[in-house]
Amino acid sequence: MDKCFFCKGTLENSVTNYMLDLNGQFIIIKNVPCHKCTQCGEVSFNYQTMKQLEKIVAQLKQALTEVAIVEYAA
Ligand SMILES: [Zn+2]
């Protein structure tokens, strides 16, 4: 099991909501799989998840809505 980068606490599999503010356009992606530190609550994503988030964000940017809330889909 990996250790937390900040406090060396234990990381566990969890989900989180990923939020982004792009010059007034708010993007919220719900239930993103992540590793969460049981000690300080710091959240980290693996490489694959980061890439997928980038893809989802790029798609939502095209939509030009002020607020976009979507469920994470791999
Ligand atoms: Zn920690």
N, CA, C, O and the ligand as a Tripos MOL2 file, in Angstrom:
@<TRIPOS>MOLECULE
protein
  297   295    75     0     0
PROTEIN
NO_CHARGES

@<TRIPOS>ATOM
      1 N           0.8410   -1.2020    0.0000 N.3       1 MET1
      2 CA          0.0000    0.0000    0.0000 C.3       1 MET1
      3 C           0.8780    1.2550    0.0000 C.2       1 MET1
      4 O           1.8940    1.3140    0.6930 O.2       1 MET1
      5 N           0.4780    2.2400   -0.7740 N.am      2 ASP2
      6 CA          1.2400    3.4870   -0.8280 C.3       2 ASP2
      7 C           1.0830    4.3020    0.4500 C.2       2 ASP2
      8 O           0.1160    4.1540    1.1970 O.2       2 ASP2
      9 N           2.0640    5.1630    0.6730 N.am      3 LYS3
     10 CA          2.0040    6.0740    1.8210 C.3       3 LYS3
     11 C           1.7140    7.4850    1.3200 C.2       3 LYS3
     12 O           2.0640    7.8490    0.1970 O.2       3 LYS3
     13 N           1.0620    8.2730    2.1840 N.am      4 CYS4
     14 CA          0.7390    9.6580    1.8440 C.3       4 CYS4
     15 C           2.0230   10.4550    1.6230 C.2       4 CYS4
     16 O           2.9760   10.3490    2.3940 O.2       4 CYS4
     17 N           2.0310   11.2500    0.5620 N.am      5 PHE5
     18 CA          3.1800   12.0840    0.2040 C.3       5 PHE5
     19 C           3.4430   13.1350    1.2780 C.2       5 PHE5
     20 O           4.5880   13.5340    1.4860 O.2       5 PHE5
     21 N           2.3950   13.5820    1.9580 N.am      6 PHE6
     22 CA          2.5230   14.6930    2.9100 C.3       6 PHE6
     23 C           2.8080   14.2440    4.3320 C.2       6 PHE6
     24 O           3.6940   14.7850    4.9930 O.2       6 PHE6
     25 N           2.0540   13.2490    4.8050 N.am      7 CYS7
     26 CA          2.1790   12.9050    6.2190 C.3       7 CYS7
     27 C           2.5890   11.4550    6.4460 C.2       7 CYS7
     28 O           2.6950   11.0140    7.5900 O.2       7 CYS7
     29 N           2.8190   10.7100    5.3660 N.am      8 LYS8
     30 CA          3.2030    9.3020    5.4520 C.3       8 LYS8
     31 C           2.1040    8.4210    6.0480 C.2       8 LYS8
     32 O           2.3640    7.3050    6.4980 O.2       8 LYS8
     33 N           0.8910    8.9320    6.0450 N.am      9 GLY9
     34 CA         -0.2480    8.1490    6.5110 C.3       9 GLY9
     35 C          -0.6070    7.0850    5.4870 C.2       9 GLY9
     36 O          -0.0060    7.0170    4.4150 O.2       9 GLY9
     37 N          -1.5780    6.2630    5.8170 N.am     10 THR10
     38 CA         -1.9910    5.1770    4.9310 C.3      10 THR10
     39 C          -3.0170    5.6800    3.9040 C.2      10 THR10
     40 O          -3.9480    6.4140    4.2380 O.2      10 THR10
     41 N          -2.8210    5.2670    2.6550 N.am     11 LEU11
     42 CA         -3.7660    5.6280    1.6100 C.3      11 LEU11
     43 C          -4.7620    4.4990    1.4150 C.2      11 LEU11
     44 O          -4.3830    3.3280    1.3850 O.2      11 LEU11
     45 N          -6.0420    4.8500    1.2830 N.am     12 GLU12
     46 CA         -7.0500    3.8370    1.0050 C.3      12 GLU12
     47 C          -7.8190    4.2280   -0.2470 C.2      12 GLU12
     48 O          -7.8920    5.4020   -0.6080 O.2      12 GLU12
     49 N          -8.3950    3.2150   -0.9070 N.am     13 ASN13
     50 CA         -9.2020    3.4730   -2.0910 C.3      13 ASN13
     51 C         -10.4880    4.1710   -1.6830 C.2      13 ASN13
     52 O         -11.1570    3.7580   -0.7370 O.2      13 ASN13
     53 N         -10.8300    5.2420   -2.4120 N.am     14 SER14
     54 CA        -12.0180    6.0080   -2.0740 C.3      14 SER14
     55 C         -12.5460    6.6810   -3.3370 C.2      14 SER14
     56 O         -12.0130    6.4700   -4.4260 O.2      14 SER14
     57 N         -13.5860    7.4830   -3.1910 N.am     15 VAL15
     58 CA        -14.0470    8.3140   -4.3040 C.3      15 VAL15
     59 C         -14.1480    9.7480   -3.8140 C.2      15 VAL15
     60 O         -14.3600   10.0000   -2.6280 O.2      15 VAL15
     61 N         -13.9930   10.6830   -4.7420 N.am     16 THR16
     62 CA        -14.0820   12.0870   -4.3820 C.3      16 THR16
     63 C         -14.7670   12.8520   -5.4980 C.2      16 THR16
     64 O         -14.9510   12.3270   -6.5960 O.2      16 THR16
     65 N         -15.1470   14.1010   -5.2170 N.am     17 ASN17
     66 CA        -15.6880   14.9660   -6.2560 C.3      17 ASN17
     67 C         -14.5850   15.9040   -6.7240 C.2      17 ASN17
     68 O         -13.9500   16.5850   -5.9180 O.2      17 ASN17
     69 N         -14.3670   15.9330   -8.0110 N.am     18 TYR18
     70 CA        -13.3000   16.7480   -8.6060 C.3      18 TYR18
     71 C         -13.9130   18.0520   -9.1030 C.2      18 TYR18
     72 O         -14.8230   18.0340   -9.9320 O.2      18 TYR18
     73 N         -13.4200   19.1800   -8.6020 N.am     19 MET19
     74 CA        -13.9930   20.4720   -8.9610 C.3      19 MET19
     75 C         -12.9740   21.3590   -9.6470 C.2      19 MET19
     76 O         -11.7930   21.3630   -9.3000 O.2      19 MET19
     77 N         -13.4530   22.1110  -10.6280 N.am     20 LEU20
     78 CA        -12.5660   22.9270  -11.4410 C.3      20 LEU20
     79 C         -13.2750   24.2400  -11.7820 C.2      20 LEU20
     80 O         -14.4660   24.2360  -12.0950 O.2      20 LEU20
     81 N         -12.5640   25.3400  -11.7250 N.am     21 ASP21
     82 CA        -13.1020   26.6420  -12.0920 C.3      21 ASP21
     83 C         -12.2850   27.1740  -13.2660 C.2      21 ASP21
     84 O         -11.1330   27.5770  -13.1080 O.2      21 ASP21
     85 N         -12.9080   27.1660  -14.4490 N.am     22 LEU22
     86 CA        -12.2200   27.6390  -15.6520 C.3      22 LEU22
     87 C         -12.7440   29.0170  -16.0130 C.2      22 LEU22
     88 O         -13.6590   29.1410  -16.8280 O.2      22 LEU22
     89 N         -12.1830   30.0340  -15.4230 N.am     23 ASN23
     90 CA        -12.6050   31.4080  -15.7040 C.3      23 ASN23
     91 C         -14.1190   31.5760  -15.6290 C.2      23 ASN23
     92 O         -14.7330   32.1520  -16.5260 O.2      23 ASN23
     93 N         -14.7080   31.0730  -14.5630 N.am     24 GLY24
     94 CA        -16.1410   31.2570  -14.3640 C.3      24 GLY24
     95 C         -16.9890   30.0910  -14.8270 C.2      24 GLY24
     96 O         -18.1840   30.0370  -14.5350 O.2      24 GLY24
     97 N         -16.3900   29.1630  -15.5400 N.am     25 GLN25
     98 CA        -17.1140   27.9430  -15.8960 C.3      25 GLN25
     99 C         -16.7420   26.8800  -14.8680 C.2      25 GLN25
    100 O         -15.5790   26.4990  -14.7300 O.2      25 GLN25
    101 N         -17.7610   26.4140  -14.1520 N.am     26 PHE26
    102 CA        -17.4910   25.4410  -13.0900 C.3      26 PHE26
    103 C         -17.7730   24.0370  -13.5680 C.2      26 PHE26
    104 O         -18.8310   23.7500  -14.1280 O.2      26 PHE26
    105 N         -16.8230   23.1810  -13.3400 N.am     27 ILE27
    106 CA        -16.9690   21.7810  -13.7170 C.3      27 ILE27
    107 C         -16.8410   20.9290  -12.4540 C.2      27 ILE27
    108 O         -15.8740   21.0430  -11.7020 O.2      27 ILE27
    109 N         -17.8340   20.0800  -12.2440 N.am     28 ILE28
    110 CA        -17.7990   19.1670  -11.1040 C.3      28 ILE28
    111 C         -17.9600   17.7410  -11.6330 C.2      28 ILE28
    112 O         -18.9440   17.4230  -12.3000 O.2      28 ILE28
    113 N         -16.9900   16.8990  -11.3290 N.am     29 ILE29
    114 CA        -17.0560   15.4980  -11.7270 C.3      29 ILE29
    115 C         -17.1790   14.6690  -10.4500 C.2      29 ILE29
    116 O         -16.3020   14.6850   -9.5860 O.2      29 ILE29
    117 N         -18.2930   13.9440  -10.3600 N.am     30 LYS30
    118 CA        -18.6030   13.2280   -9.1270 C.3      30 LYS30
    119 C         -18.0940   11.7920   -9.1340 C.2      30 LYS30
    120 O         -17.9620   11.1620  -10.1830 O.2      30 LYS30
    121 N         -17.8120   11.2970   -7.9340 N.am     31 ASN31
    122 CA        -17.4330    9.8940   -7.7280 C.3      31 ASN31
    123 C         -16.1980    9.4730   -8.5220 C.2      31 ASN31
    124 O         -16.1870    8.4300   -9.1740 O.2      31 ASN31
    125 N         -15.1670   10.3010   -8.4530 N.am     32 VAL32
    126 CA        -13.9110    9.9740   -9.1160 C.3      32 VAL32
    127 C         -13.1040    9.0460   -8.1980 C.2      32 VAL32
    128 O         -12.8720    9.3740   -7.0350 O.2      32 VAL32
    129 N         -12.6770    7.8900   -8.7180 N.am     33 PRO33
    130 CA        -11.8770    6.9860   -7.8860 C.3      33 PRO33
    131 C         -10.5470    7.6390   -7.5200 C.2      33 PRO33
    132 O          -9.9090    8.2660   -8.3650 O.2      33 PRO33
    133 N         -10.1320    7.4940   -6.2740 N.am     34 CYS34
    134 CA         -8.8980    8.1400   -5.8240 C.3      34 CYS34
    135 C          -8.2900    7.3490   -4.6750 C.2      34 CYS34
    136 O          -8.8700    6.3840   -4.1780 O.2      34 CYS34
    137 N          -7.1150    7.7840   -4.2730 N.am     35 HIS35
    138 CA         -6.5120    7.3050   -3.0420 C.3      35 HIS35
    139 C          -6.6330    8.4240   -2.0200 C.2      35 HIS35
    140 O          -6.2730    9.5700   -2.2920 O.2      35 HIS35
    141 N          -7.1370    8.0870   -0.8510 N.am     36 LYS36
    142 CA         -7.3360    9.1060    0.1710 C.3      36 LYS36
    143 C          -6.5560    8.7320    1.4220 C.2      36 LYS36
    144 O          -6.5850    7.5860    1.8700 O.2      36 LYS36
    145 N          -5.8590    9.7180    1.9780 N.am     37 CYS37
    146 CA         -5.0800    9.4910    3.1880 C.3      37 CYS37
    147 C          -6.0170    9.4010    4.3890 C.2      37 CYS37
    148 O          -6.8640   10.2700    4.5950 O.2      37 CYS37
    149 N          -5.8520    8.3340    5.1820 N.am     38 THR38
    150 CA         -6.7280    8.1600    6.3430 C.3      38 THR38
    151 C          -6.3650    9.1490    7.4490 C.2      38 THR38
    152 O          -7.1410    9.3530    8.3820 O.2      38 THR38
    153 N          -5.1900    9.7600    7.3460 N.am     39 GLN39
    154 CA         -4.7160   10.6530    8.3940 C.3      39 GLN39
    155 C          -5.0400   12.1220    8.1120 C.2      39 GLN39
    156 O          -5.6470   12.7920    8.9480 O.2      39 GLN39
    157 N          -4.6350   12.6320    6.9260 N.am     40 CYS40
    158 CA         -4.8200   14.0620    6.6490 C.3      40 CYS40
    159 C          -5.8850   14.3210    5.5900 C.2      40 CYS40
    160 O          -6.2310   15.4760    5.3400 O.2      40 CYS40
    161 N          -6.4140   13.2650    4.9590 N.am     41 GLY41
    162 CA         -7.5030   13.4490    4.0000 C.3      41 GLY41
    163 C          -7.0390   13.8630    2.6160 C.2      41 GLY41
    164 O          -7.8660   14.1040    1.7370 O.2      41 GLY41
    165 N          -5.7370   13.9490    2.4050 N.am     42 GLU42
    166 CA         -5.2020   14.3170    1.0940 C.3      42 GLU42
    167 C          -5.6210   13.2800    0.0520 C.2      42 GLU42
    168 O          -5.5600   12.0740    0.2950 O.2      42 GLU42
    169 N          -6.0490   13.7750   -1.1170 N.am     43 VAL43
    170 CA         -6.5600   12.9030   -2.1770 C.3      43 VAL43
    171 C          -5.5890   12.9060   -3.3490 C.2      43 VAL43
    172 O          -5.0930   13.9610   -3.7450 O.2      43 VAL43
    173 N          -5.3170   11.7350   -3.9010 N.am     44 SER44
    174 CA         -4.4720   11.6710   -5.0910 C.3      44 SER44
    175 C          -5.0930   10.7330   -6.1170 C.2      44 SER44
    176 O          -5.7930    9.7800   -5.7750 O.2      44 SER44
    177 N          -4.8180   11.0300   -7.3760 N.am     45 PHE45
    178 CA         -5.3490   10.2280   -8.4730 C.3      45 PHE45
    179 C          -4.2190    9.4750   -9.1460 C.2      45 PHE45
    180 O          -3.0840    9.9510   -9.1800 O.2      45 PHE45
    181 N          -4.5210    8.3060   -9.6820 N.am     46 ASN46
    182 CA         -3.4850    7.6290  -10.4460 C.3      46 ASN46
    183 C          -3.4300    8.2050  -11.8680 C.2      46 ASN46
    184 O          -4.3040    8.9690  -12.2790 O.2      46 ASN46
    185 N          -2.4030    7.8270  -12.5920 N.am     47 TYR47
    186 CA         -2.1490    8.4130  -13.9050 C.3      47 TYR47
    187 C          -3.3200    8.2380  -14.8550 C.2      47 TYR47
    188 O          -3.7030    9.1620  -15.5730 O.2      47 TYR47
    189 N          -3.8840    7.0310  -14.8470 N.am     48 GLN48
    190 CA         -4.9990    6.7050  -15.7400 C.3      48 GLN48
    191 C          -6.2170    7.5890  -15.4500 C.2      48 GLN48
    192 O          -6.8770    8.0780  -16.3670 O.2      48 GLN48
    193 N          -6.4970    7.7820  -14.1690 N.am     49 THR49
    194 CA         -7.6360    8.6090  -13.7700 C.3      49 THR49
    195 C          -7.4020   10.0640  -14.1580 C.2      49 THR49
    196 O          -8.3260   10.7360  -14.6160 O.2      49 THR49
    197 N          -6.1790   10.5580  -13.9820 N.am     50 MET50
    198 CA         -5.8410   11.9290  -14.3710 C.3      50 MET50
    199 C          -6.0960   12.1550  -15.8540 C.2      50 MET50
    200 O          -6.6600   13.1710  -16.2590 O.2      50 MET50
    201 N          -5.6640   11.1740  -16.6630 N.am     51 LYS51
    202 CA         -5.8320   11.2780  -18.1140 C.3      51 LYS51
    203 C          -7.3160   11.3170  -18.4660 C.2      51 LYS51
    204 O          -7.7420   12.0910  -19.3220 O.2      51 LYS51
    205 N          -8.1070   10.4600  -17.7850 N.am     52 GLN52
    206 CA         -9.5340   10.3990  -18.0400 C.3      52 GLN52
    207 C         -10.2180   11.7060  -17.6270 C.2      52 GLN52
    208 O         -11.1300   12.1710  -18.3100 O.2      52 GLN52
    209 N          -9.7810   12.2950  -16.5160 N.am     53 LEU53
    210 CA        -10.3350   13.5710  -16.0610 C.3      53 LEU53
    211 C         -10.0570   14.6590  -17.1000 C.2      53 LEU53
    212 O         -10.9350   15.4650  -17.4070 O.2      53 LEU53
    213 N          -8.8490   14.6810  -17.6320 N.am     54 GLU54
    214 CA         -8.4810   15.6530  -18.6610 C.3      54 GLU54
    215 C          -9.4140   15.5490  -19.8600 C.2      54 GLU54
    216 O          -9.8480   16.5540  -20.4240 O.2      54 GLU54
    217 N          -9.7150   14.2890  -20.2380 N.am     55 LYS55
    218 CA        -10.5710   14.0270  -21.3770 C.3      55 LYS55
    219 C         -11.9950   14.5380  -21.1290 C.2      55 LYS55
    220 O         -12.5990   15.1830  -21.9860 O.2      55 LYS55
    221 N         -12.5110   14.2350  -19.9440 N.am     56 ILE56
    222 CA        -13.8670   14.6660  -19.5890 C.3      56 ILE56
    223 C         -13.9440   16.1920  -19.5540 C.2      56 ILE56
    224 O         -14.9050   16.7810  -20.0500 O.2      56 ILE56
    225 N         -12.9290   16.8290  -18.9670 N.am     57 VAL57
    226 CA        -12.8940   18.2870  -18.8720 C.3      57 VAL57
    227 C         -12.8550   18.9070  -20.2690 C.2      57 VAL57
    228 O         -13.5410   19.8950  -20.5320 O.2      57 VAL57
    229 N         -12.0530   18.3290  -21.1620 N.am     58 ALA58
    230 CA        -11.9340   18.8490  -22.5230 C.3      58 ALA58
    231 C         -13.2840   18.7960  -23.2350 C.2      58 ALA58
    232 O         -13.6350   19.7080  -23.9840 O.2      58 ALA58
    233 N         -14.0360   17.7210  -22.9960 N.am     59 GLN59
    234 CA        -15.3540   17.5830  -23.6140 C.3      59 GLN59
    235 C         -16.3300   18.6120  -23.0480 C.2      59 GLN59
    236 O         -17.0920   19.2320  -23.7900 O.2      59 GLN59
    237 N         -16.2960   18.7880  -21.7180 N.am     60 LEU60
    238 CA        -17.2370   19.6980  -21.0590 C.3      60 LEU60
    239 C         -16.9610   21.1510  -21.4370 C.2      60 LEU60
    240 O         -17.8820   21.9670  -21.4850 O.2      60 LEU60
    241 N         -15.7090   21.4720  -21.7030 N.am     61 LYS61
    242 CA        -15.3440   22.8320  -22.1080 C.3      61 LYS61
    243 C         -16.0940   23.2420  -23.3610 C.2      61 LYS61
    244 O         -16.4790   24.4010  -23.5190 O.2      61 LYS61
    245 N         -16.3010   22.2650  -24.2640 N.am     62 GLN62
    246 CA        -17.0070   22.5240  -25.5150 C.3      62 GLN62
    247 C         -18.4640   22.9010  -25.2730 C.2      62 GLN62
    248 O         -19.0620   23.6410  -26.0540 O.2      62 GLN62
    249 N         -19.0280   22.3870  -24.1870 N.am     63 ALA63
    250 CA        -20.4470   22.5730  -23.9030 C.3      63 ALA63
    251 C         -20.7800   24.0220  -23.5720 C.2      63 ALA63
    252 O         -21.9090   24.4590  -23.7950 O.2      63 ALA63
    253 N         -19.8150   24.7760  -23.0410 N.am     64 LEU64
    254 CA        -19.9680   26.1870  -22.7410 C.3      64 LEU64
    255 C         -21.1050   26.5070  -21.7830 C.2      64 LEU64
    256 O         -21.6470   27.6110  -21.8070 O.2      64 LEU64
    257 N         -21.4650   25.5550  -20.9460 N.am     65 THR65
    258 CA        -22.4390   25.8520  -19.9070 C.3      65 THR65
    259 C         -21.6840   26.4150  -18.7090 C.2      65 THR65
    260 O         -20.5010   26.1300  -18.5200 O.2      65 THR65
    261 N         -22.3850   27.2280  -17.8930 N.am     66 GLU66
    262 CA        -21.7080   27.8560  -16.7560 C.3      66 GLU66
    263 C         -21.3270   26.8550  -15.6910 C.2      66 GLU66
    264 O         -20.2760   26.9570  -15.0600 O.2      66 GLU66
    265 N         -22.2210   25.8670  -15.5020 N.am     67 VAL67
    266 CA        -21.9620   24.8310  -14.5090 C.3      67 VAL67
    267 C         -22.2110   23.4680  -15.1340 C.2      67 VAL67
    268 O         -23.2870   23.2200  -15.6780 O.2      67 VAL67
    269 N         -21.2510   22.6070  -15.0630 N.am     68 ALA68
    270 CA        -21.4070   21.2660  -15.5850 C.3      68 ALA68
    271 C         -21.1450   20.2770  -14.4550 C.2      68 ALA68
    272 O         -20.0780   20.2850  -13.8410 O.2      68 ALA68
    273 N         -22.1260   19.4330  -14.1930 N.am     69 ILE69
    274 CA        -21.9560   18.4090  -13.1560 C.3      69 ILE69
    275 C         -22.1720   17.0460  -13.7960 C.2      69 ILE69
    276 O         -23.2530   16.7590  -14.3110 O.2      69 ILE69
    277 N         -21.1590   16.2210  -13.7640 N.am     70 VAL70
    278 CA        -21.2680   14.9030  -14.3830 C.3      70 VAL70
    279 C         -20.7410   13.8240  -13.4400 C.2      70 VAL70
    280 O         -19.9670   14.1070  -12.5250 O.2      70 VAL70
    281 N         -21.1640   12.6080  -13.6710 N.am     71 GLU71
    282 CA        -20.6270   11.4580  -12.9550 C.3      71 GLU71
    283 C         -19.3540   11.0280  -13.6880 C.2      71 GLU71
    284 O         -19.2910   11.0820  -14.9160 O.2      71 GLU71
    285 N         -18.3560   10.6070  -12.9390 N.am     72 TYR72
    286 CA        -17.1500   10.0900  -13.5520 C.3      72 TYR72
    287 C         -17.4570    8.7890  -14.2840 C.2      72 TYR72
    288 O         -18.1190    7.9040  -13.7420 O.2      72 TYR72
    289 N         -16.9800    8.6810  -15.5030 N.am     73 ALA73
    290 CA        -17.1050    7.4410  -16.2620 C.3      73 ALA73
    291 C         -15.7490    7.0880  -16.8260 C.2      73 ALA73
    292 O         -15.1180    7.9220  -17.4760 O.2      73 ALA73
    293 N         -15.2910    5.8930  -16.6000 N.am     74 ALA74
    294 CA        -13.9670    5.4680  -17.0670 C.3      74 ALA74
    295 C         -13.9810    5.2140  -18.5670 C.2      74 ALA74
    296 O         -12.9550    4.8490  -19.1400 O.2      74 ALA74
    297 ZN         -1.6730   12.2620    4.6890 Zn       75 ZN75
@<TRIPOS>BOND
     1     1     2 1
     2     2     3 1
     3     3     4 2
     4     3     5 am
     5     5     6 1
     6     6     7 1
     7     7     8 2
     8     7     9 am
     9     9    10 1
    10    10    11 1
    11    11    12 2
    12    11    13 am
    13    13    14 1
    14    14    15 1
    15    15    16 2
    16    15    17 am
    17    17    18 1
    18    18    19 1
    19    19    20 2
    20    19    21 am
    21    21    22 1
    22    22    23 1
    23    23    24 2
    24    23    25 am
    25    25    26 1
    26    26    27 1
    27    27    28 2
    28    27    29 am
    29    29    30 1
    30    30    31 1
    31    31    32 2
    32    31    33 am
    33    33    34 1
    34    34    35 1
    35    35    36 2
    36    35    37 am
    37    37    38 1
    38    38    39 1
    39    39    40 2
    40    39    41 am
    41    41    42 1
    42    42    43 1
    43    43    44 2
    44    43    45 am
    45    45    46 1
    46    46    47 1
    47    47    48 2
    48    47    49 am
    49    49    50 1
    50    50    51 1
    51    51    52 2
    52    51    53 am
    53    53    54 1
    54    54    55 1
    55    55    56 2
    56    55    57 am
    57    57    58 1
    58    58    59 1
    59    59    60 2
    60    59    61 am
    61    61    62 1
    62    62    63 1
    63    63    64 2
    64    63    65 am
    65    65    66 1
    66    66    67 1
    67    67    68 2
    68    67    69 am
    69    69    70 1
    70    70    71 1
    71    71    72 2
    72    71    73 am
    73    73    74 1
    74    74    75 1
    75    75    76 2
    76    75    77 am
    77    77    78 1
    78    78    79 1
    79    79    80 2
    80    79    81 am
    81    81    82 1
    82    82    83 1
    83    83    84 2
    84    83    85 am
    85    85    86 1
    86    86    87 1
    87    87    88 2
    88    87    89 am
    89    89    90 1
    90    90    91 1
    91    91    92 2
    92    91    93 am
    93    93    94 1
    94    94    95 1
    95    95    96 2
    96    95    97 am
    97    97    98 1
    98    98    99 1
    99    99   100 2
   100    99   101 am
   101   101   102 1
   102   102   103 1
   103   103   104 2
   104   103   105 am
   105   105   106 1
   106   106   107 1
   107   107   108 2
   108   107   109 am
   109   109   110 1
   110   110   111 1
   111   111   112 2
   112   111   113 am
   113   113   114 1
   114   114   115 1
   115   115   116 2
   116   115   117 am
   117   117   118 1
   118   118   119 1
   119   119   120 2
   120   119   121 am
   121   121   122 1
   122   122   123 1
   123   123   124 2
   124   123   125 am
   125   125   126 1
   126   126   127 1
   127   127   128 2
   128   127   129 am
   129   129   130 1
   130   130   131 1
   131   131   132 2
   132   131   133 am
   133   133   134 1
   134   134   135 1
   135   135   136 2
   136   135   137 am
   137   137   138 1
   138   138   139 1
   139   139   140 2
   140   139   141 am
   141   141   142 1
   142   142   143 1
   143   143   144 2
   144   143   145 am
   145   145   146 1
   146   146   147 1
   147   147   148 2
   148   147   149 am
   149   149   150 1
   150   150   151 1
   151   151   152 2
   152   151   153 am
   153   153   154 1
   154   154   155 1
   155   155   156 2
   156   155   157 am
   157   157   158 1
   158   158   159 1
   159   159   160 2
   160   159   161 am
   161   161   162 1
   162   162   163 1
   163   163   164 2
   164   163   165 am
   165   165   166 1
   166   166   167 1
   167   167   168 2
   168   167   169 am
   169   169   170 1
   170   170   171 1
   171   171   172 2
   172   171   173 am
   173   173   174 1
   174   174   175 1
   175   175   176 2
   176   175   177 am
   177   177   178 1
   178   178   179 1
   179   179   180 2
   180   179   181 am
   181   181   182 1
   182   182   183 1
   183   183   184 2
   184   183   185 am
   185   185   186 1
   186   186   187 1
   187   187   188 2
   188   187   189 am
   189   189   190 1
   190   190   191 1
   191   191   192 2
   192   191   193 am
   193   193   194 1
   194   194   195 1
   195   195   196 2
   196   195   197 am
   197   197   198 1
   198   198   199 1
   199   199   200 2
   200   199   201 am
   201   201   202 1
   202   202   203 1
   203   203   204 2
   204   203   205 am
   205   205   206 1
   206   206   207 1
   207   207   208 2
   208   207   209 am
   209   209   210 1
   210   210   211 1
   211   211   212 2
   212   211   213 am
   213   213   214 1
   214   214   215 1
   215   215   216 2
   216   215   217 am
   217   217   218 1
   218   218   219 1
   219   219   220 2
   220   219   221 am
   221   221   222 1
   222   222   223 1
   223   223   224 2
   224   223   225 am
   225   225   226 1
   226   226   227 1
   227   227   228 2
   228   227   229 am
   229   229   230 1
   230   230   231 1
   231   231   232 2
   232   231   233 am
   233   233   234 1
   234   234   235 1
   235   235   236 2
   236   235   237 am
   237   237   238 1
   238   238   239 1
   239   239   240 2
   240   239   241 am
   241   241   242 1
   242   242   243 1
   243   243   244 2
   244   243   245 am
   245   245   246 1
   246   246   247 1
   247   247   248 2
   248   247   249 am
   249   249   250 1
   250   250   251 1
   251   251   252 2
   252   251   253 am
   253   253   254 1
   254   254   255 1
   255   255   256 2
   256   255   257 am
   257   257   258 1
   258   258   259 1
   259   259   260 2
   260   259   261 am
   261   261   262 1
   262   262   263 1
   263   263   264 2
   264   263   265 am
   265   265   266 1
   266   266   267 1
   267   267   268 2
   268   267   269 am
   269   269   270 1
   270   270   271 1
   271   271   272 2
   272   271   273 am
   273   273   274 1
   274   274   275 1
   275   275   276 2
   276   275   277 am
   277   277   278 1
   278   278   279 1
   279   279   280 2
   280   279   281 am
   281   281   282 1
   282   282   283 1
   283   283   284 2
   284   283   285 am
   285   285   286 1
   286   286   287 1
   287   287   288 2
   288   287   289 am
   289   289   290 1
   290   290   291 1
   291   291   292 2
   292   291   293 am
   293   293   294 1
   294   294   295 1
   295   295   296 2
@<TRIPOS>SUBSTRUCTURE
     1 MET1         2 RESIDUE 1 A MET
     2 ASP2         6 RESIDUE 1 A ASP
     3 LYS3        10 RESIDUE 1 A LYS
     4 CYS4        14 RESIDUE 1 A CYS
     5 PHE5        18 RESIDUE 1 A PHE
     6 PHE6        22 RESIDUE 1 A PHE
     7 CYS7        26 RESIDUE 1 A CYS
     8 LYS8        30 RESIDUE 1 A LYS
     9 GLY9        34 RESIDUE 1 A GLY
    10 THR10       38 RESIDUE 1 A THR
    11 LEU11       42 RESIDUE 1 A LEU
    12 GLU12       46 RESIDUE 1 A GLU
    13 ASN13       50 RESIDUE 1 A ASN
    14 SER14       54 RESIDUE 1 A SER
    15 VAL15       58 RESIDUE 1 A VAL
    16 THR16       62 RESIDUE 1 A THR
    17 ASN17       66 RESIDUE 1 A ASN
    18 TYR18       70 RESIDUE 1 A TYR
    19 MET19       74 RESIDUE 1 A MET
    20 LEU20       78 RESIDUE 1 A LEU
    21 ASP21       82 RESIDUE 1 A ASP
    22 LEU22       86 RESIDUE 1 A LEU
    23 ASN23       90 RESIDUE 1 A ASN
    24 GLY24       94 RESIDUE 1 A GLY
    25 GLN25       98 RESIDUE 1 A GLN
    26 PHE26      102 RESIDUE 1 A PHE
    27 ILE27      106 RESIDUE 1 A ILE
    28 ILE28      110 RESIDUE 1 A ILE
    29 ILE29      114 RESIDUE 1 A ILE
    30 LYS30      118 RESIDUE 1 A LYS
    31 ASN31      122 RESIDUE 1 A ASN
    32 VAL32      126 RESIDUE 1 A VAL
    33 PRO33      130 RESIDUE 1 A PRO
    34 CYS34      134 RESIDUE 1 A CYS
    35 HIS35      138 RESIDUE 1 A HIS
    36 LYS36      142 RESIDUE 1 A LYS
    37 CYS37      146 RESIDUE 1 A CYS
    38 THR38      150 RESIDUE 1 A THR
    39 GLN39      154 RESIDUE 1 A GLN
    40 CYS40      158 RESIDUE 1 A CYS
    41 GLY41      162 RESIDUE 1 A GLY
    42 GLU42      166 RESIDUE 1 A GLU
    43 VAL43      170 RESIDUE 1 A VAL
    44 SER44      174 RESIDUE 1 A SER
    45 PHE45      178 RESIDUE 1 A PHE
    46 ASN46      182 RESIDUE 1 A ASN
    47 TYR47      186 RESIDUE 1 A TYR
    48 GLN48      190 RESIDUE 1 A GLN
    49 THR49      194 RESIDUE 1 A THR
    50 MET50      198 RESIDUE 1 A MET
    51 LYS51      202 RESIDUE 1 A LYS
    52 GLN52      206 RESIDUE 1 A GLN
    53 LEU53      210 RESIDUE 1 A LEU
    54 GLU54      214 RESIDUE 1 A GLU
    55 LYS55      218 RESIDUE 1 A LYS
    56 ILE56      222 RESIDUE 1 A ILE
    57 VAL57      226 RESIDUE 1 A VAL
    58 ALA58      230 RESIDUE 1 A ALA
    59 GLN59      234 RESIDUE 1 A GLN
    60 LEU60      238 RESIDUE 1 A LEU
    61 LYS61      242 RESIDUE 1 A LYS
    62 GLN62      246 RESIDUE 1 A GLN
    63 ALA63      250 RESIDUE 1 A ALA
    64 LEU64      254 RESIDUE 1 A LEU
    65 THR65      258 RESIDUE 1 A THR
    66 GLU66      262 RESIDUE 1 A GLU
    67 VAL67      266 RESIDUE 1 A VAL
    68 ALA68      270 RESIDUE 1 A ALA
    69 ILE69      274 RESIDUE 1 A ILE
    70 VAL70      278 RESIDUE 1 A VAL
    71 GLU71      282 RESIDUE 1 A GLU
    72 TYR72      286 RESIDUE 1 A TYR
    73 ALA73      290 RESIDUE 1 A ALA
    74 ALA74      294 RESIDUE 1 A ALA
    75 ZN75       297 GROUP 0 **** ****
